[in-house]
Each structure stands twice: as structure tokens, then as C-alpha cells.
Amino acid sequence: MRRVVPGEVFRSRTAWGRLSPVTTTRTVSVLVGALAFVASGCSSTVSIIEARGEAGSATVRLVVASCHQDPVAEVEETGTEIRISIKPQRGGNGDECADALTVTLDEPVGDRALVDGDTGGRVRLKPPEPPLD
């Protein structure tokens, strides 16, 4: 296996010893795409599958549509709405599973609408699950 070092990418040559514009263009396109993905911080959002908590509590437990992606919640609270956007921090592994995380709000949920920042849809707040014995 040949080891590639930084800077060597553009030294790709054809069988005749000239730089290959196709290889160089393809390499640049792949690098630009990869850099855009990294720069965005894997910023695509994922949807909320389930939300559990109580109206009188400022803690909401979420199950989200990511799989081992270290999701982070971005919360925007107003007097009428709690908008939660879930952003995965790394790429998925292709498995079908879900991640869970707990969000602590500035104020209790109360009668405010819980909104999924990915879909824009309202999320029903279910009661907390009973503790396991």
C-alpha cells in the first residue's frame, strides 16, 4: 500500500509523466466537498422521535434519529414555543438505531409548544417512563 503525504495529492502524473488535469480536478472536488462537510460541523439536523417529561419540569428527555453520532441540542425558547434542533457531531455508522439525550430548559415546559427544529412539526410531550426496578 502506498502512503500519501500532504502536498502529494497534486503530484499525480499520467503514464507519460504529465500532471493529469482530470485527477487534479477530481481530487480538488473531493477535497472541497470534504472541507465543506467538516466546516459545516456535520450541521445537518436530525428529527426528534420522542420527547418525555412533565409540563412542570425544565427537563426533557429526547430520543432522536441519529445512531452513535453524539447529538447536541440547540434550544430556542420563547413564551409560546420551545424549538429544539438536534445536530449530530460526527458521521453515522449506517446502523438503524437512535440516540437519547436530556435537555435542560431555562424555564419549565408549561403550556408551550415543543417544536422539532428539523421538521418544524410539533412534538407531543409524553410522560416520563417509570424507573426500572
N, C-alpha and C positions, 0 to 999 in steps of 0.2 A: 504494500500500500504506500502510495506517495504522500508525503506530508506537505501541506500547503501552508506557507507562511504569509503574514500580511504583506501586501505590496506585490505579491507574486501573481495575483489574480490577472493583472493586465499584461503579463508576460507570456500569455498563451500564444503559441505560434502554430501556424499550419505546417504541414509536412515540408513545405518549401522554405520555411524559415521566416515568413512574414507574419505580422500580427493579424489575427483573424478578426475582422470587424463584427462578424456575427457572434463569435464567442464573447468579444468585449461588450457588445450591446446587450446580449443575453445576461452576462454577468452583472452589468450595471443595473439592468432592470430588476434582477433578483435582489441585488443589494439595496436598491431604492425601496422596493416593496418591503423587505425585511426591516429596514430602518424606519419606515413609516409605521409599521406594526409596533415596533419596540417604542418609538417615540410616543405613540398614542397610549402607551401603558396598557395595552390589551384592553382598550377603553370600551369595547362593545359591552352593552349591558345584557344581563340575563333576567328572565322573569321570575317572579315570586310564585311558588307553587302553593304555599300555605303560610298563614300568619296566625300565631296563637298568643293570647294574652288576655288581659282584662281591661275594661274601659277605665277603671280607676287606677291603673298602673302605668308607669312610664317605660315598662319593659315589654318588648315584643320579640317573640321567638319566630324566626323565619326559616322556611325550607325553600331553597332556591334551585333553579335549573342549571346548575354547574356541577362538575364532577371533579373533586380534588383540585379546585382552581383557586383556593384561598380567597373567596369572595369578600369584598369590602362594601359596606353600605354607605351611600351618600343620602343624607336625610334633609329635606326641606320642610319645615313646619310653618304653618300659618294658623290662624284662628279657626279655619274650617277644614283644613286638609293636612295630611301627612304624606308627602310624596317620597317614596323610597326607591332609589336606583341602586341596583346591585352590579358591581363591576368586578369581574374576575381579574386576579392579579397575575395569572400565568395561564398558559395554554392547557386545554383539556387533554385527557388521555384517550378519548374516544369511547370510554365506558359509559354505560347508562346508569347514572346514579344521581344523587342530589347532595348538596352541601347544606348545612344548617348554621345559622349564626344568630346572635342575640343583639338587638338594637336597644339602646337606652335613649329615650327621648328627653327633651328639655322639660316637657310637661306631660302629665298623664294623657292617654289617648282620648278619653272623654267621648264626645259625640262627633269628633272629627272623622272625616272620610280617610281611609287608608288607601293610597293610590300607588300602583305599580309603575315606577318610572320607565320601565321598558315598554309596556303595552299601553299605558295610560288608563288602564281599566281599574275599577275599584276592587279591592281585596277585602273579603269578609274576614273579620277577626273572630277566630274560633276560640272557645275556652281553652285554658291550658290543659295539657294532658295530666292525668293523675300520676303521682310519683310511683315508680316501680318499687315493690316491696322486696 
